[in-house]
Amino acid sequence: MKIAIIGAGNLGMSIAKGMLNSDLKLDSLYLTKRTISDLTNCNFGTKVKITANNNKAIQNSEIIIVAVQPKQLKQVLSEIKCDLQSKHTIISVVTGRKIEEIESVLGKEIAIIRSMPNTAISVSESMTCLCANQKGEEKLTSATTIFNSLGTTLQIDEKLMQAATVICASGIAFWMRLIRATTQGAIQLGFDAKEAQELAMQTCLGASSLLVKSGNHPEQEIDKVTTPSGCTIEGLNEMEHQGLSSSLIKGLVTSFEKINQI
């Protein structure tokens, strides 16, 4: 595969790192950024080319992952339009920008896929949602292959992409905050900071792995550790009294409302 990532910022770099650490068969990987000095100290290997020239990257690639800021998208698309050919596939990971907005610049004859991964893609654990225009549906297999090598994918209707962004991309931050809170609680109960974070991280990973491997509903696993009059149910009930579930849901809804204003 010949891939270019236009906009090697936080998410773009996470995707690049994930690709390089995966079993994806890369012929070349172009990374573009206005200030390439930010990338020159990275030891990527011979397959990676770093440039500030988006057009050069596209001319030498077939799959173009656009990872710029939302406000930069139309300008960047206008600049690269002249270099796009029928062989190219555009994969946009730009927050809040619809396929029709991209088509308004590039036209409907270009294969366009909208993708929403998260930063866990750098360690091949992303949850990535995908949708495409009519031309892009022919290229969804290739996009799925790429992102499945970097985690898990789900094809969805575009109308759900804003919600997917909140659950999966913003969701990384939400889960980090929960892990931090658990760490702080563990410190209060007597563990040092390093031990506390290790306990919180591994327990979070274990809980998720239980659901992935068993296919169970969370309440089924909760029932296994909540004995009558026990400490677990006592703690859970206190968290609910303090608004744990409602706060999480309200946070998701607020984030969703905000993304629809972008």
Secondary structure, 3 states (H helix, E strand, C coil): CEEEEECCCHHHHHHHHHHHCCCCCCCEEEEECCCHHHCCCCCCCCCEEEECCHHHHHHCCCEEEECCCHHHHHHHHHHHHHHCCCCCEEEECCCCCCHHHHHHHHCCCCEEEEEECCHHHHHCCEEEEEEECCCHHHHHHHHHHHHHCCEEEEECCHHHHHHHHHHHHHHHHHHHHHHHHHHHHHHHCCCCHHHHHHHHHHHHHHHHHHHHHHCCCHHHHHHHHCCCCCHHHHHHHHHHHCCHHHHHHHHHHHHHHHHCCC
